[in-house]
Amino acid sequence: VMNRIARDFGYDVLATGHNLDDEAATLFGNTLSWAGEYMLRQGPVLPETPGLARKVKPLCRIYEREMLAYVLLRGIEYIYDECPFSVGSTSIYYKQLLNKLESDRPGAKLSFYLSFLEARKSGLFTERQKIQAELHPCPNCGQPTSAPGLCSFCRMMSRQ
């Protein structure tokens, strides 16, 4: 949906609200399974992909609790509920594990994420060969997808 809106309004860049907790949980999951391709594409500024708006994550170094404190202090309304599609997800489980680590070792999430970014910058996670996923339009919404048939969003929505 966000990509469609960016495309429809002619925006070149899409800024997402991913915070440090989101990024650390994603990195943790990718590290556990050594998902190198995903690790190559993780960072505050994502490379351009044909058919998709370029993505940036300006809040990636800010803890979720810091964002909540800011919202509360400024009187900004927000949705308290978790996404109903996140129930039982591994990302929530990884966030819980990382919160325990952060409780025992304050700053661990930030150190983990920033160390990863530094390692990428120094060439630890370099691409051996550029493999670009073949994209085609989703038959339902028309958004680019590498999945066969429906994109992951349309598959998720069809399960409702």
HELIX and SHEET records of a PDB file:
HELIX    1   1 MET A    2  ASP A    8  1                                   7    
HELIX    2   2 LEU A   20  LEU A   32  1                                  13    
HELIX    3   3 GLY A   36  LEU A   40  1                                   5    
HELIX    4   4 GLU A   64  ARG A   74  1                                  11    
HELIX    5   5 PRO A   84  SER A   86  5                                   3    
HELIX    6   6 THR A   90  ASP A  104  1                                  15    
HELIX    7   7 ALA A  108  LYS A  121  1                                  14    
HELIX    8   8 SER A  152  SER A  158  1                                   7    
SHEET    1   A 2 VAL A  13  ALA A  15  0                                        
SHEET    2   A 2 ARG A  54  VAL A  56  1                                        
SHEET    1   B 2 HIS A 136  PRO A 137  0                                        
SHEET    2   B 2 PRO A 144  THR A 145 -1                                        
END                                                                             
